[in-house]
């Protein structure tokens, strides 16, 4: 069994488990106007997904007629067009992710590039996923404050694609070098290869970035659609991402056989950047139609030269961060179903992580030399 066949089996077997750190962020996003599948459950009784701007004067029935009636694409409303473009962008994101995921796992368990035979490597890598996700979450907040939603999805998408490209290039270069292993501090006699560091960092990052992008797609679509429309259209949109993920699973074997694992990472990065074409189109339509989702996280920038203004801004940021837990508690108390869904997310992610660890451990034992 080759690396390519192992990668193909990994891609078809399952989708990646989301990190528990971002679970709370996803639930909190419901209170800001964005939602994932939880919004479908509470759509009839919640105003969490109401559009941020008042567009009633345009005619709500006419605007959504194309989406409700299932008319031809030529008759679809501007709101429907923007959501459709964002859904396509998200499907491309999952297409890219479904290529990157089996490739990174195959690299991680490889005897040449990864940690074949080291049963402790995978659990240790999984332990770094939550801190990495938290770091990405803080980075997301900083970019959002400076660039807004449109600039944020543009920058974070390119950041993730660049990480895939850079990792693929480094792996190719390091495979042709004979470098001495690096000593691990505070662990006498322990060492690690440079290529193992790159592969391990790539594995952790790949497990972390998926929700960073996914939450932005859902937030855009949920902020435009009404609760009833969310309940109707979120399931088909999720189905579209499942179809693209399955399609990538069927084609990843031939892709790896032709380009190798680093080449597959490069293709995943190209597909991810291609999704920007559709996100830009979605925002262009929403800007032209005047229904671009408002950004509740945008903070007013202080004027230069004013110490009082800078102090006030700092105090507001500290108060905002300190109030996140209180907001979550209040939200869970106000909407008990969200608390239940949050607990379900944590339980599901815990089980998925356990299954992932067992699967990769078994794969590593079954294929000690996958070259």
N, C-alpha and C positions, 0 to 999 in steps of 0.2 A: 504493500500500500504506500503510495507516494504522498508528498506534501500536498499536491493538488487534490488528490482524492480525499485526504483528510480535511482539507479546507472546504471541499464541497459538502461533505457530510456535516461539518460544523455549521455551514450556512443554512442548510435545510432543516437541521434539527431543532433550532430554537432561535428566538430573537434575544437581544441582550437585556439583562436585568437592569432597571433604573437604579440609581444610587439612592440610599435612604436620606442623604442630606438634602437632596432636591425635592423630596416628597413634600416636606413642609412648605417649601417655596412654591410648588405647584398648587397646593391647597390655598396658600395665601393669595396667589394670583387670582383666585376666584373673587376675592373681595375687591380687587382692583379692576375687574371688568373682563379678565381673561379666564378661561376655563379649559379643562381637559374633559375626560369622559364624565366626571362628576357633575358637570353642568347639565348633562342630559337627564340625570336622575332628578334634579331639583329645578328643571327649567320652568315647570308650570307654576311654581310658587315663589321663585326667586327673581330678583331684579339684578343679579350679578352680571348678567350678560347684556344688559341694555346698552344701546349705542351711547357713546359719550357725548355726542353733539346732537342738538335738536334739529332734526331734518324733517319734522312733521309737515312743514309747509311745502315740501316737494311732492308729497302724496305717497304714503307708505304702501298702499295697496298696489299702485302702479309700479312702484320701484321693485317690489318683490314678486310681481306677477309671473315673470319668467321662471323664477325658482320654484314657486308654488305649483305652477301648472305643468312644469316639466316640458316647456316648449323647446323649440330648436335653439341651438346655441346662438344663432343670429339674433334671436329676440331676447337674449338674457340681459338682465338689468346691469347697470354699472356695479352695484353692490355684489350681484352674483358673479360678475366677471372678475372682480378683485379677489373674492373668496376662491374662485376656481383657480386663478393663477397662483394664489398662495398654497392651495392644496397640491397643485402640481409641484411647486417648489419643495414642499414637505415630502412628497413621494420621491423626488430625486434625492433628497437628504437621506431617506431610508434606503434607497437604492445604493447610494454611496456607502452608507454605514454597513449594509449587508455584504458588501465586498470587503470593506476594511476589517470587519470583525473576524471572519474566519482566517483572513490573512495574518492578522496580528496574533491570533491564538496559535496558528501553525508555526509562526516564527518563535513564539514564546516556548513552545514545546519541542522545538527543533534541537537536534544534537549539536548542530554547528552554530546556530545563532541564539539559542535560548537556553532553557534550563531542564533539558531532558534528564530524567532520573532524579531530579531534586524535588521531592514531594512537598517541601516547605515553601518553595518559591511562589507557587500560585496563591496560597492563602495569604502570604506576606504581601503580595501585590494587591490583592483584594482589600487589604487593610488600609492601603494608601488611597483608595478610590474616594472615600468620603472626604478626607482632607483636601484632596485635589478638587473635588466638586465644590467644596466650600470656597476654595480660592477662586475658582472660575465664577462662582456666584458673586463674590465681591468685585471681581474684575468686570463682570456684566453690569453691576450697579454703577461703577465708575464710568464706564463707556456710555451707559444710558443717560447719565447726568450731563455728559458733555455733548453727545451726538444725537440724542433722541432715538425713538424706536427704529426709524428707517436706517439711520447711520449705524445703530447697534447691530442689527441683523446683517448689515453689509460687512462690518468690521469683524464680527465674531465668525461669520461664515468663511471669510478669507483667512482668518487666523487658524481655524481648524483645518482648512485645505492645505495651508502652508505647512502645518505640522506633519501632515501625511506625506507631502512631497519631500520635506527635509529629512524625515525619518527614512524614507525609501532610498534617498541618495546616500545618506550616511551608512545605511546597512550594506549597500552595494560597495561603497568604498572600503568599509571595514572588513568585508569578507575577503578582500584582496590584500589585506595587511596582516602582518604577523606581529602583533603588539603584545607586550608582556601584560599579564593580568594586574589589576590594581588591588592593593591591599585594602581590606575593609577596616576602618578605624574601630578600636575598642573590641575587636574580635580577633584574637591572636591566631595566625595561621590561615585565616579566611581571605579569599580573594575573589575577584569578579572581573570578567572580561569587559572591555569597553563596549563591544557590540551587545553584550548582555544588558548593560546599562541603558543603551539606546532602545533596545527591544522592550525592556521592562518599563521604561518611561512611556513609550508609545502605547503599550498595553493599558497602562493606568489612564493615560489621557483619553484613549479611545473609549474606555468604559465611562468616562466622565463627561465628555463633550456632547453626547447624544441629546441629553435633556436640555442642555444649554440652548441648543437651536430649536428643539421641538417645542419648548414652551413659548418661544417667540411666534412660531407659526400659529399655534392654537390661540394665543392671546389676540393676534390680529383678527382672526376669523371670528372669534367669540365676541369681540367688541363691535363687530359690524352686524352680526346676525341677532335677531330677537330670540328669546327663549324657545318659542315654538319652532322657529327655523333651525336653531341649534339642535333641538331634539330630532328634527327630520334629517338634517344633512351631516351631522357629525359621524354617524355610523357609516354612510357611504364613503366619506372622506377617509375614515380609518381603514375601510376595506381597500381603498386605492393604495394606501401605503403598504398593506399586507400583500397586495398583488405584486407591487414592485419589489418588495423584499423577497418574495418567492421566486420571481423571475431572476433576480440576481443570484439566488442560490442555485438555480439550474445552470447558469452560465459561468459561475465562478471557477469551475474546474478547468474548462477550456481556456479561460482567461489566464489562470495561473500557469497552465502548461505552456502557453505562448510567451508570456511576459515575465513569469516568475512572481514570487511573492512581493518583492519591492515594486515591480511593475504594476501589480494589482493595486498597491497603495497609491501609486501615481494616478491610475485611472479613477480610483475613488475620489481623489482630490479634484480631478477635472470635472467629474460629475457634480461634486458638491459646489464648485464655483459656478457651474452651469445653472444651478438653482437660483443664483442671483439675478439671472435674466427675468425670471418669473416673479421674484419678490419685488424687483424694481418696477415691473409692470403693474403689480398689484397696488403698490403705493402710488404710482403715477395716476392710476384710475381713481383711487380714493382721494388723492389731493385735488384732482380735477372736479370730482363730484362733491367735494366738501364734507366727506364723511370719514376722513382719516381718523383713526382711533386716537383719542387724547392720551397724553402720557402723564399719569398720576405721579410718576417717580421723578419727573423733571423738577429741578430745584432752581429758583431764581439765583443767578450769579451775583455775587456782591460787587459793588462798585469799587474800583481801585482807589486806594488812598483813604478809605474809611475804616478805621479800626473797629468802630462800633458795629458797622455792617458785617465785617468779617467775624466778629464775636457772635453776632446774632445768627449768622449762617452756621457757624460751628455748633452752637447750642441746638439749633433746629435739627442738624444732622444727628447729633448725639441723642436727642429726644426721639427722633424717628427710629434709630436702631434699638433704643431701649424699649420702645413701644411695640416691637414686632411680636414678642411673646404675648403681651397683653392683647394685641389684636387677634392673634391666633386663638387665645383662650375665649375671647368674646365671640369670635366667629363660630367656634365649636359649640359654645353655649347657645348661640342664636340659631344655628342650623346643625342639629345633632347628627344628621346624615353625613355631613362632611367629616365629623369626628370619626364616625364608623368607617367611612371610606379611607381616611388617613391611616387608621389602624390596619385596615385591610391591605393598604399599599405597603406598609411596613412588614406585615406578615408575608405578603406575596413576594416582596423583594428578598426577605430573609430566606424563604424556601428556594427561590430562584438562585440566590447566591450559593446556597448549600448544594443544589443540584449542579450548578456550574463547576464548583470545586470538585465534586465527585467525578463529573464527566471528564474534565481536563486531566485529573489525576489518573483515571482509568486509561485515557488516551495515551498519556505519557508512558504508562507501564506497558501498554499493548504495542506501542511503536517506539522502542528505545532508540532506534536508528531510523529516522524517517527520511534520510537523504537518499 
